[in-house]
Amino acid sequence: MNSKKYYIVLLFIAISNNVFSQDVTSIQTLPPKESIEKFTVDKEQELTDFLVVSCEGKTKEELYKKSIEWINKTFNKPSEVIKAQVENDYIRFQGVSKNEYCYHNLVTMCSDIKYEIEVSVKDGKYKFDVLDLQKGDKDKYGIINWGDAKFKKSWMYFKGNGEVRKMYAETMPKIANYFNVLNQSLYDYIYSQNEAAKKNNW
């Protein structure tokens, strides 16, 4: 191989490496998980009203499509879970989770929770809004009776000095964490960073 051909080959390799490296670095990376706002519960505002999650570079169309896909992959009966939707605007869905509402009174007692969430989308962000939260207790016939489970500023959950009563000390963080995990799952799916999303890449 003469020197001219040798330099042409080297130039081609250099250009190819540059192109491929640009392709790799152009893929959006997730910001640290710690930077995503979290649901909390306190005596002033009950459960955080909603979270607005930044998704830089994502259009509302992408976010809506990904949210629908995520619901379809996360819930067993998505057609029953989705309660309302407007394309490229919002999706409202309902879910039930076993034994999430737990409190301790000599023994630990747990109830199921039922919730309704609305995911609204705009260019570069989505809103994750818990519209309703209920807890269900079975009666002697095995029928679940649903009742409000929002944490209100009341003697039931808080002492006069504002401290959380001992029996509910773990209840509130557990509920807040459930919604944080759910929101994180959606966020990771949008960026193809969880197992449900990776199953598309076959």
Secondary structure as GFF3:
##gff-version 3
##sequence-region A 1 202
A	DSSP	alpha_helix	3	25	.	.	.	ID=ss1
A	DSSP	three_ten_helix	33	35	.	.	.	ID=ss2
A	DSSP	beta_strand	41	42	.	.	.	ID=ss3
A	DSSP	beta_strand	46	47	.	.	.	ID=ss4
A	DSSP	beta_strand	50	54	.	.	.	ID=ss5
A	DSSP	alpha_helix	60	74	.	.	.	ID=ss6
A	DSSP	alpha_helix	78	81	.	.	.	ID=ss7
A	DSSP	beta_strand	82	86	.	.	.	ID=ss8
A	DSSP	beta_strand	90	104	.	.	.	ID=ss9
A	DSSP	beta_strand	108	122	.	.	.	ID=ss10
A	DSSP	beta_strand	125	138	.	.	.	ID=ss11
A	DSSP	beta_strand	144	148	.	.	.	ID=ss12
A	DSSP	three_ten_helix	166	168	.	.	.	ID=ss13
A	DSSP	alpha_helix	171	190	.	.	.	ID=ss14
A	DSSP	alpha_helix	195	198	.	.	.	ID=ss15
###
